[in-house]
Amino acid sequence: MLSAKTDEKPEFYMVRMSDIARRCGISRATVSAVLNNHHEKLGIKPETAEKVRATAEKMGYFRNEMAVAIKTGQNAVIGCITVGLSSEWIARAVTGLLQTGQDEGYLIKIVNLETSDGVLDALRRLVRQRMAGIFCCNVNVNVATGRAFRELCARYEMPVVGVNCSESIGGGHFRSDDLQGMELAVGHLWKLGHRHIAHLTGDPESMTGPLRRDGFLQAVQRRGASVPSSWVVMGSYDPDIAEGLAERLLKRSKNLPTAILCANDEVAVVTLRAARKLGLRVPQDLSVIGYSDMKSAQLADPPLTTIRQPFEKMGARGATVLLDLIRKQSKKIPDVEWLPTKLVVRASTAAPKNEI
């Protein structure tokens, strides 16, 4: 036997605008205008708007953002493409994006890649879901891929920003000021009395390796000094390779540096290990300074003096500019905005034994 029809709702049900309208004794159109913030234009009384909002909250109503996106063509979701999210610095930059997006009412959809080879496929997936904008981190591609990336974003009116990315993808770019960072590092060692400073560089094919090398050389030259070419070791961010290079540099019996400025903290940590193998004490016999201020810098033995990069601020600043572009509050995009670094002094640096 079939039961009689009833208007009773189950205990748990999805609240619709029509339910709020019925509860308030007004039309669904009025409820829609209030909940979509159009009521003032339509002359709806403030007390009616307040009643609708209070009822909606009491009933547990949530606006269907997907339906709004379909209707308006504006999706409150930012697409984020990263290469190597497990890396600490990338996670910190994305944290800046997440916090800023959350504060502004945006969701973040993250696509993480192992290499930059799949960047265009990742972008196509995000385009299909009509992201409001695209945030990239550590996306480094060739000119042709960058052009295709840029054209696809432009075609679907998706503004783009990048943190430590190829400029060929277009949009605004945010990086730490590595020239300023190397000036701080050299200045610290110089003030301690070091005049024999070597540099273990990063990967010469990377974006940061050559920039930090140039910053190191310029900082030394500004002080009226020069660096032997054998003390600028073209290296790698791979710790195993970097350790071998550090050991080779320190095995020389004559003309040893009193300090080594490393391209990043991992390179500095393995330099500590190489020095220990050779019976050199840090900082008594050799000062070592890192770059980035990762957790490894604090946990090293001894803890590393380093240059702190503002990764969270880079992500937050990129997100802020992206949101301004999405909301059309700004049309100006910085080609590259350099965020300042900071010297963090710990126990791996000290005055050289013999003052020069």
Disulfide bonds with the S-S distance in Angstrom:
none
